[in-house]
């Protein structure tokens, strides 16, 4: 079960009203919810660390953005030339 599902399950247990209205049961559910929230936070921090370590990915993204900008420039130039040719031919 993934951390998000565990947190959801613990949260639902906190919202459920116990049949005997026992305080220890409610405290147990809250403790379980807090523990699930901590585990989810650790999960997200691990994912963030993995993403921040991938500097190669950031370089690839920068290179792709540069290629997109250059291609947009070329497309704009050709669009202007097409508009000029349309005016000439009309």
MOPAC internal coordinates of N, CA, C and O (Angstrom, degrees):
PM7 1SCF
backbone

  N    0.0000 0     0.00 0     0.00 0    0    0    0
  C    1.4609 1     0.00 0     0.00 0    1    0    0
  C    1.5362 1   107.63 1     0.00 0    2    1    0
  O    1.2310 1   120.39 1   -47.14 1    3    2    1
  N    1.3154 1   116.86 1   132.86 1    3    2    1
  C    1.4622 1   119.60 1  -178.02 1    5    3    2
  C    1.5354 1   110.96 1   -77.95 1    6    5    3
  O    1.2310 1   120.40 1   -16.60 1    7    6    5
  N    1.3387 1   116.84 1   163.40 1    7    6    5
  C    1.4732 1   120.38 1  -175.21 1    9    7    6
  C    1.5278 1   114.16 1   -60.73 1   10    9    7
  O    1.2310 1   120.20 1   146.79 1   11   10    9
  N    1.3140 1   117.23 1   -33.21 1   11   10    9
  C    1.4664 1   119.54 1   180.00 1   13   11   10
  C    1.5266 1   110.53 1   -66.92 1   14   13   11
  O    1.2310 1   120.60 1   137.64 1   15   14   13
  N    1.3268 1   116.47 1   -42.36 1   15   14   13
  C    1.4659 1   120.40 1   177.98 1   17   15   14
  C    1.5253 1   111.55 1   -64.39 1   18   17   15
  O    1.2310 1   120.78 1   140.70 1   19   18   17
  N    1.3336 1   116.12 1   -39.30 1   19   18   17
  C    1.4665 1   119.80 1   178.43 1   21   19   18
  C    1.5261 1   110.79 1   -63.95 1   22   21   19
  O    1.2310 1   120.81 1   139.28 1   23   22   21
  N    1.3418 1   116.06 1   -40.72 1   23   22   21
  C    1.4637 1   119.69 1   178.59 1   25   23   22
  C    1.5283 1   110.12 1   -64.94 1   26   25   23
  O    1.2310 1   120.34 1   136.65 1   27   26   25
  N    1.3091 1   116.96 1   -43.35 1   27   26   25
  C    1.4629 1   121.31 1   179.12 1   29   27   26
  C    1.5229 1   111.03 1   -61.04 1   30   29   27
  O    1.2310 1   120.97 1   136.39 1   31   30   29
  N    1.3285 1   115.74 1   -43.61 1   31   30   29
  C    1.4631 1   120.28 1   179.51 1   33   31   30
  C    1.5337 1   110.82 1   -63.41 1   34   33   31
  O    1.2310 1   120.48 1   137.33 1   35   34   33
  N    1.3273 1   116.69 1   -42.67 1   35   34   33
  C    1.4696 1   120.67 1   179.40 1   37   35   34
  C    1.5257 1   110.62 1   -66.36 1   38   37   35
  O    1.2310 1   120.44 1   141.82 1   39   38   37
  N    1.3335 1   116.77 1   -38.18 1   39   38   37
  C    1.4616 1   120.96 1   178.67 1   41   39   38
  C    1.5248 1   110.44 1   -64.75 1   42   41   39
  O    1.2310 1   120.76 1   135.91 1   43   42   41
  N    1.3158 1   116.15 1   -44.09 1   43   42   41
  C    1.4724 1   119.90 1   178.16 1   45   43   42
  C    1.5280 1   111.45 1   -61.99 1   46   45   43
  O    1.2310 1   120.54 1   143.37 1   47   46   45
  N    1.3332 1   116.57 1   -36.63 1   47   46   45
  C    1.4617 1   120.20 1   177.99 1   49   47   46
  C    1.5319 1   110.51 1   -65.88 1   50   49   47
  O    1.2310 1   120.51 1   145.51 1   51   50   49
  N    1.3302 1   116.63 1   -34.49 1   51   50   49
  C    1.4756 1   119.95 1   177.57 1   53   51   50
  C    1.5268 1   110.78 1   -67.27 1   54   53   51
  O    1.2310 1   120.34 1   144.64 1   55   54   53
  N    1.3075 1   116.96 1   -35.36 1   55   54   53
  C    1.4621 1   120.48 1  -178.06 1   57   55   54
  C    1.5227 1   112.77 1   -78.39 1   58   57   55
  O    1.2310 1   120.83 1   155.41 1   59   58   57
  N    1.3090 1   116.01 1   -24.59 1   59   58   57
  C    1.4635 1   119.96 1  -179.19 1   61   59   58
  C    1.5304 1   109.64 1   -68.66 1   62   61   59
  O    1.2310 1   121.17 1   -42.92 1   63   62   61
  N    1.3042 1   115.36 1   137.08 1   63   62   61
  C    1.4659 1   120.31 1   179.54 1   65   63   62
  C    1.5301 1   107.56 1   -90.87 1   66   65   63
  O    1.2310 1   120.58 1   -61.45 1   67   66   65
  N    1.3553 1   116.49 1   118.55 1   67   66   65
  C    1.4594 1   118.18 1  -179.91 1   69   67   66
  C    1.5279 1   111.45 1   -66.29 1   70   69   67
  O    1.2310 1   121.37 1   -32.65 1   71   70   69
  N    1.3088 1   114.99 1   147.35 1   71   70   69
  C    1.4729 1   120.43 1  -177.63 1   73   71   70
  C    1.5170 1   111.82 1   -62.52 1   74   73   71
  O    1.2310 1   120.18 1   142.98 1   75   74   73
  N    1.3218 1   117.26 1   -37.02 1   75   74   73
  C    1.4632 1   119.66 1  -177.23 1   77   75   74
  C    1.5224 1   112.82 1   -96.26 1   78   77   75
  O    1.2310 1   120.15 1  -176.90 1   79   78   77
  N    1.3424 1   117.33 1     3.10 1   79   78   77
  C    1.4706 1   122.88 1  -179.50 1   81   79   78
  C    1.5302 1   111.97 1    50.25 1   82   81   79
  O    1.2310 1   120.73 1  -137.55 1   83   82   81
  N    1.3091 1   116.20 1    42.45 1   83   82   81
  C    1.4607 1   119.27 1  -177.91 1   85   83   82
  C    1.5209 1   110.33 1   -84.33 1   86   85   83
  O    1.2310 1   120.80 1   -47.24 1   87   86   85
  N    1.2949 1   116.08 1   132.76 1   87   86   85
  C    1.4588 1   122.88 1   179.99 1   89   87   86
  C    1.5316 1   111.71 1   -65.13 1   90   89   87
  O    1.2310 1   119.23 1   137.78 1   91   90   89
  N    1.3326 1   119.07 1   -42.22 1   91   90   89
  C    1.4719 1   118.66 1   179.06 1   93   91   90
  C    1.5239 1   112.80 1   -59.77 1   94   93   91
  O    1.2310 1   120.14 1   143.59 1   95   94   93
  N    1.3179 1   117.33 1   -36.41 1   95   94   93
  C    1.4573 1   120.75 1   179.06 1   97   95   94
  C    1.5312 1   110.22 1   -64.35 1   98   97   95
  O    1.2310 1   120.18 1   136.47 1   99   98   97
  N    1.3154 1   117.26 1   -43.53 1   99   98   97
  C    1.4629 1   121.40 1   178.63 1  101   99   98
  C    1.5229 1   110.61 1   -64.52 1  102  101   99
  O    1.2310 1   120.38 1   138.10 1  103  102  101
  N    1.3236 1   116.88 1   -41.90 1  103  102  101
  C    1.4658 1   120.31 1   179.19 1  105  103  102
  C    1.5231 1   111.06 1   -64.70 1  106  105  103
  O    1.2310 1   120.83 1   142.77 1  107  106  105
  N    1.3165 1   116.02 1   -37.23 1  107  106  105
  C    1.4621 1   120.81 1   176.92 1  109  107  106
  C    1.5269 1   110.66 1   -63.17 1  110  109  107
  O    1.2310 1   120.44 1   136.40 1  111  110  109
  N    1.3162 1   116.75 1   -43.60 1  111  110  109
  C    1.4684 1   120.88 1   179.33 1  113  111  110
  C    1.5211 1   111.15 1   -63.91 1  114  113  111
  O    1.2310 1   120.68 1   139.84 1  115  114  113
  N    1.3146 1   116.30 1   -40.16 1  115  114  113
  C    1.4631 1   119.91 1   179.48 1  117  115  114
  C    1.5225 1   110.09 1   -67.12 1  118  117  115
  O    1.2310 1   120.23 1   138.30 1  119  118  117
  N    1.3216 1   117.17 1   -41.70 1  119  118  117
  C    1.4626 1   120.31 1   177.98 1  121  119  118
  C    1.5321 1   110.63 1   -62.47 1  122  121  119
  O    1.2310 1   120.69 1   140.07 1  123  122  121
  N    1.3280 1   116.29 1   -39.93 1  123  122  121
  C    1.4654 1   120.93 1   177.52 1  125  123  122
  C    1.5326 1   111.05 1   -64.05 1  126  125  123
  O    1.2310 1   120.80 1   140.49 1  127  126  125
  N    1.3280 1   116.07 1   -39.51 1  127  126  125
  C    1.4648 1   120.73 1   178.31 1  129  127  126
  C    1.5274 1   110.67 1   -64.70 1  130  129  127
  O    1.2310 1   120.26 1   135.54 1  131  130  129
  N    1.3244 1   117.12 1   -44.46 1  131  130  129
  C    1.4732 1   120.94 1   180.00 1  133  131  130
  C    1.5233 1   110.21 1   -62.82 1  134  133  131
  O    1.2310 1   120.23 1   137.69 1  135  134  133
  N    1.3105 1   117.17 1   -42.31 1  135  134  133
  C    1.4660 1   120.94 1   178.61 1  137  135  134
  C    1.5311 1   110.85 1   -63.99 1  138  137  135
  O    1.2310 1   120.06 1   138.88 1  139  138  137
  N    1.3168 1   117.49 1   -41.12 1  139  138  137
  C    1.4686 1   120.85 1   178.13 1  141  139  138
  C    1.5248 1   110.67 1   -65.25 1  142  141  139
  O    1.2310 1   120.36 1   142.71 1  143  142  141
  N    1.3375 1   116.93 1   -37.29 1  143  142  141
  C    1.4669 1   120.49 1   177.82 1  145  143  142
  C    1.5239 1   110.56 1   -65.61 1  146  145  143
  O    1.2310 1   120.32 1   140.16 1  147  146  145
  N    1.3221 1   116.99 1   -39.84 1  147  146  145
  C    1.4749 1   120.18 1   177.62 1  149  147  146
  C    1.5252 1   110.66 1   -63.81 1  150  149  147
  O    1.2310 1   120.46 1   137.54 1  151  150  149
  N    1.3095 1   116.72 1   -42.46 1  151  150  149
  C    1.4714 1   120.21 1   179.69 1  153  151  150
  C    1.5247 1   111.13 1   -64.74 1  154  153  151
  O    1.2310 1   120.71 1   142.37 1  155  154  153
  N    1.3251 1   116.25 1   -37.63 1  155  154  153
  C    1.4602 1   119.65 1   177.83 1  157  155  154
  C    1.5272 1   110.49 1   -66.43 1  158  157  155
  O    1.2310 1   120.70 1   140.41 1  159  158  157
  N    1.3172 1   116.27 1   -39.59 1  159  158  157
  C    1.4670 1   119.92 1   177.90 1  161  159  158
  C    1.5273 1   110.45 1   -62.44 1  162  161  159
  O    1.2310 1   120.06 1   136.24 1  163  162  161
  N    1.3242 1   117.49 1   -43.76 1  163  162  161
  C    1.4663 1   121.39 1   177.59 1  165  163  162
  C    1.5234 1   110.13 1   -61.70 1  166  165  163
  O    1.2310 1   120.33 1   138.83 1  167  166  165
  N    1.3202 1   116.98 1   -41.17 1  167  166  165
  C    1.4600 1   121.56 1   178.19 1  169  167  166
  C    1.5276 1   110.91 1   -58.58 1  170  169  167
  O    1.2310 1   120.56 1   132.50 1  171  170  169
  N    1.3379 1   116.54 1   -47.50 1  171  170  169
  C    1.4645 1   120.17 1   179.95 1  173  171  170
  C    1.5247 1   111.95 1   -66.98 1  174  173  171
  O    1.2310 1   120.35 1   142.62 1  175  174  173
  N    1.3197 1   116.93 1   -37.38 1  175  174  173
  C    1.4645 1   119.58 1   178.26 1  177  175  174
  C    1.5279 1   110.84 1   -65.42 1  178  177  175
  O    1.2310 1   120.15 1   142.24 1  179  178  177
  N    1.3253 1   117.31 1   -37.76 1  179  178  177
  C    1.4598 1   120.42 1   176.32 1  181  179  178
  C    1.5191 1   110.94 1   -63.64 1  182  181  179
  O    1.2310 1   120.58 1   136.81 1  183  182  181
  N    1.3218 1   116.49 1   -43.19 1  183  182  181
  C    1.4707 1   120.09 1   178.79 1  185  183  182
  C    1.5300 1   110.68 1   -64.58 1  186  185  183
  O    1.2310 1   120.54 1   140.15 1  187  186  185
  N    1.3183 1   116.56 1   -39.85 1  187  186  185
  C    1.4629 1   120.51 1   179.01 1  189  187  186
  C    1.5233 1   109.92 1   -63.76 1  190  189  187
  O    1.2310 1   120.31 1   139.23 1  191  190  189
  N    1.3242 1   117.01 1   -40.77 1  191  190  189
  C    1.4561 1   121.22 1   178.30 1  193  191  190
  C    1.5185 1   111.27 1   -63.39 1  194  193  191
  O    1.2310 1   120.72 1   137.99 1  195  194  193
  N    1.3215 1   116.23 1   -42.01 1  195  194  193
  C    1.4640 1   119.61 1   177.72 1  197  195  194
  C    1.5226 1   111.50 1   -61.54 1  198  197  195
  O    1.2310 1   120.84 1   139.11 1  199  198  197
  N    1.3231 1   116.00 1   -40.89 1  199  198  197
  C    1.4671 1   119.61 1  -178.97 1  201  199  198
  C    1.5243 1   111.60 1   -70.94 1  202  201  199
  O    1.2310 1   120.07 1   143.77 1  203  202  201
  N    1.3218 1   117.48 1   -36.23 1  203  202  201
  C    1.4624 1   119.99 1  -178.16 1  205  203  202
  C    1.5195 1   111.20 1   -73.44 1  206  205  203
  O    1.2310 1   119.72 1   154.13 1  207  206  205
  N    1.3293 1   118.14 1   -25.87 1  207  206  205
  C    1.4577 1   121.32 1   179.32 1  209  207  206
  C    1.5177 1   112.90 1   -76.51 1  210  209  207
  O    1.2310 1   120.16 1   163.55 1  211  210  209
  N    1.2897 1   117.30 1   -16.45 1  211  210  209
  C    1.4633 1   120.12 1  -176.38 1  213  211  210
  C    1.5241 1   110.47 1   -86.03 1  214  213  211
  O    1.2310 1   120.77 1  -109.63 1  215  214  213
  N    1.3421 1   116.13 1    70.37 1  215  214  213
  C    1.4577 1   120.36 1   178.75 1  217  215  214
  C    1.5223 1   110.76 1   -66.96 1  218  217  215
  O    1.2310 1   120.31 1   152.54 1  219  218  217
  N    1.3415 1   117.00 1   -27.46 1  219  218  217
  C    1.4614 1   119.86 1   176.27 1  221  219  218
  C    1.5159 1   110.13 1   -61.41 1  222  221  219
  O    1.2310 1   120.69 1   140.80 1  223  222  221
  N    1.3150 1   116.28 1   -39.20 1  223  222  221
  C    1.4578 1   120.41 1   178.22 1  225  223  222
  C    1.5125 1   111.48 1   -63.47 1  226  225  223
  O    1.2310 1   120.53 1   139.96 1  227  226  225
  N    1.3408 1   116.59 1   -40.04 1  227  226  225
  C    1.4620 1   120.21 1   178.32 1  229  227  226
  C    1.5210 1   111.07 1   -65.58 1  230  229  227
  O    1.2310 1   120.33 1   141.54 1  231  230  229
  N    1.3414 1   116.98 1   -38.46 1  231  230  229
  C    1.4604 1   120.29 1   177.60 1  233  231  230
  C    1.5240 1   110.29 1   -65.40 1  234  233  231
  O    1.2310 1   120.67 1   138.79 1  235  234  233
  N    1.3214 1   116.33 1   -41.21 1  235  234  233
  C    1.4642 1   120.37 1   178.30 1  237  235  234
  C    1.5222 1   110.72 1   -61.68 1  238  237  235
  O    1.2310 1   120.64 1   137.30 1  239  238  237
  N    1.3068 1   116.37 1   -42.70 1  239  238  237
  C    1.4621 1   120.82 1   179.86 1  241  239  238
  C    1.5226 1   110.25 1   -63.21 1  242  241  239
  O    1.2310 1   120.30 1   135.89 1  243  242  241
  N    1.3308 1   117.02 1   -44.11 1  243  242  241
  C    1.4687 1   120.45 1   178.90 1  245  243  242
  C    1.5206 1   110.80 1   -62.39 1  246  245  243
  O    1.2310 1   120.60 1   137.83 1  247  246  245
  N    1.3337 1   116.45 1   -42.17 1  247  246  245
  C    1.4628 1   120.11 1   180.00 1  249  247  246
  C    1.5281 1   110.64 1   -64.93 1  250  249  247
  O    1.2310 1   120.34 1   138.70 1  251  250  249
  N    1.3337 1   116.96 1   -41.30 1  251  250  249
  C    1.4653 1   120.37 1   178.62 1  253  251  250
  C    1.5262 1   111.79 1   -65.61 1  254  253  251
  O    1.2310 1   120.52 1   141.36 1  255  254  253
  N    1.3290 1   116.60 1   -38.64 1  255  254  253
  C    1.4692 1   119.69 1   177.75 1  257  255  254
  C    1.5238 1   110.59 1   -63.97 1  258  257  255
  O    1.2310 1   120.31 1   140.25 1  259  258  257
  N    1.3353 1   117.02 1   -39.75 1  259  258  257
  C    1.4645 1   120.60 1   178.12 1  261  259  258
  C    1.5253 1   110.54 1   -63.52 1  262  261  259
  O    1.2310 1   120.47 1   137.92 1  263  262  261
  N    1.3336 1   116.71 1   -42.08 1  263  262  261
  C    1.4677 1   120.11 1   177.94 1  265  263  262
  C    1.5234 1   111.06 1   -63.50 1  266  265  263
  O    1.2310 1   120.40 1   140.13 1  267  266  265
  N    1.3281 1   116.83 1   -39.87 1  267  266  265
  C    1.4600 1   120.27 1   178.02 1  269  267  266
  C    1.5256 1   111.30 1   -62.87 1  270  269  267
  O    1.2310 1   120.55 1   136.66 1  271  270  269
  N    1.3401 1   116.55 1   -43.34 1  271  270  269
  C    1.4759 1   119.91 1   179.00 1  273  271  270
  C    1.5243 1   110.85 1   -61.59 1  274  273  271
  O    1.2310 1   120.33 1   136.85 1  275  274  273
  N    1.3428 1   116.97 1   -43.15 1  275  274  273
  C    1.4665 1   119.11 1  -179.55 1  277  275  274
  C    1.5252 1   110.88 1   -66.48 1  278  277  275
  O    1.2310 1   120.23 1   141.87 1  279  278  277
  N    1.3056 1   117.16 1   -38.13 1  279  278  277
  C    1.4699 1   119.71 1   178.91 1  281  279  278
  C    1.5288 1   111.29 1   -69.59 1  282  281  279
  O    1.2310 1   120.51 1   144.67 1  283  282  281
  N    1.3083 1   116.63 1   -35.33 1  283  282  281
  C    1.4707 1   119.25 1   175.92 1  285  283  282
  C    1.5198 1   110.44 1   -64.77 1  286  285  283
  O    1.2310 1   120.44 1   142.11 1  287  286  285
  N    1.3272 1   116.77 1   -37.89 1  287  286  285
  C    1.4581 1   120.66 1   177.69 1  289  287  286
  C    1.5280 1   110.30 1   -62.88 1  290  289  287
  O    1.2310 1   120.47 1   134.31 1  291  290  289
  N    1.3183 1   116.71 1   -45.69 1  291  290  289
  C    1.4714 1   121.00 1   178.93 1  293  291  290
  C    1.5228 1   110.07 1   -62.71 1  294  293  291
  O    1.2310 1   120.19 1   135.54 1  295  294  293
  N    1.3342 1   117.23 1   -44.46 1  295  294  293
  C    1.4612 1   120.50 1   179.04 1  297  295  294
  C    1.5204 1   111.63 1   -60.81 1  298  297  295
  O    1.2310 1   120.48 1   137.62 1  299  298  297
  N    1.3294 1   116.68 1   -42.38 1  299  298  297
  C    1.4696 1   119.84 1   178.03 1  301  299  298
  C    1.5255 1   111.26 1   -62.27 1  302  301  299
  O    1.2310 1   120.76 1   139.67 1  303  302  301
  N    1.3354 1   116.16 1   -40.33 1  303  302  301
  C    1.4653 1   120.00 1   178.92 1  305  303  302
  C    1.5235 1   110.49 1   -62.54 1  306  305  303
  O    1.2310 1   120.18 1   134.25 1  307  306  305
  N    1.3340 1   117.26 1   -45.75 1  307  306  305
  C    1.4665 1   120.80 1   179.45 1  309  307  306
  C    1.5271 1   111.81 1   -67.32 1  310  309  307
  O    1.2310 1   120.19 1   145.24 1  311  310  309
  N    1.3158 1   117.23 1   -34.76 1  311  310  309
  C    1.4611 1   120.48 1   177.08 1  313  311  310
  C    1.5217 1   110.20 1   -63.12 1  314  313  311
  O    1.2310 1   120.64 1   137.98 1  315  314  313
  N    1.3385 1   116.38 1   -42.02 1  315  314  313
  C    1.4706 1   119.93 1   176.77 1  317  315  314
  C    1.5218 1   111.28 1   -63.17 1  318  317  315
  O    1.2310 1   120.35 1   137.09 1  319  318  317
  N    1.3473 1   116.94 1   -42.91 1  319  318  317
  C    1.4665 1   120.06 1   179.13 1  321  319  318
  C    1.5225 1   111.00 1   -63.32 1  322  321  319
  O    1.2310 1   120.13 1   139.74 1  323  322  321
  N    1.3476 1   117.35 1   -40.26 1  323  322  321
  C    1.4637 1   120.29 1   178.07 1  325  323  322
  C    1.5223 1   111.04 1   -62.90 1  326  325  323
  O    1.2310 1   120.71 1   139.05 1  327  326  325
  N    1.3177 1   116.25 1   -40.95 1  327  326  325
  C    1.4629 1   119.76 1   178.42 1  329  327  326
  C    1.5246 1   110.19 1   -63.25 1  330  329  327
  O    1.2310 1   120.24 1   139.16 1  331  330  329
  N    1.3357 1   117.14 1   -40.84 1  331  330  329
  C    1.4781 1   120.88 1   177.32 1  333  331  330
  C    1.5249 1   110.52 1   -62.13 1  334  333  331
  O    1.2310 1   119.94 1   134.20 1  335  334  333
  N    1.3180 1   117.72 1   -45.80 1  335  334  333
  C    1.4539 1   121.02 1  -179.37 1  337  335  334
  C    1.5260 1   111.23 1   -64.84 1  338  337  335
  O    1.2310 1   120.43 1   143.53 1  339  338  337
  N    1.3330 1   116.79 1   -36.47 1  339  338  337
  C    1.4679 1   119.25 1   176.91 1  341  339  338
  C    1.5160 1   110.44 1   -62.40 1  342  341  339
  O    1.2310 1   120.78 1   136.25 1  343  342  341
  N    1.3290 1   116.12 1   -43.75 1  343  342  341
  C    1.4790 1   119.45 1   179.38 1  345  343  342
  C    1.5288 1   110.68 1   -63.28 1  346  345  343
  O    1.2310 1   120.38 1   140.61 1  347  346  345
  N    1.3276 1   116.87 1   -39.39 1  347  346  345
  C    1.4773 1   120.72 1  -179.54 1  349  347  346
  C    1.5232 1   110.59 1   -66.39 1  350  349  347
  O    1.2310 1   120.39 1   139.24 1  351  350  349
  N    1.3150 1   116.87 1   -40.76 1  351  350  349
  C    1.4647 1   120.93 1  -175.43 1  353  351  350
  C    1.5350 1   113.06 1   -78.33 1  354  353  351
  O    1.2310 1   120.09 1   162.35 1  355  354  353
  N    1.3033 1   117.42 1   -17.65 1  355  354  353
  C    1.4747 1   118.85 1  -179.43 1  357  355  354
  C    1.4677 1   113.13 1   -80.68 1  358  357  355
  O    1.2310 1   120.10 1   180.00 1  359  358  357

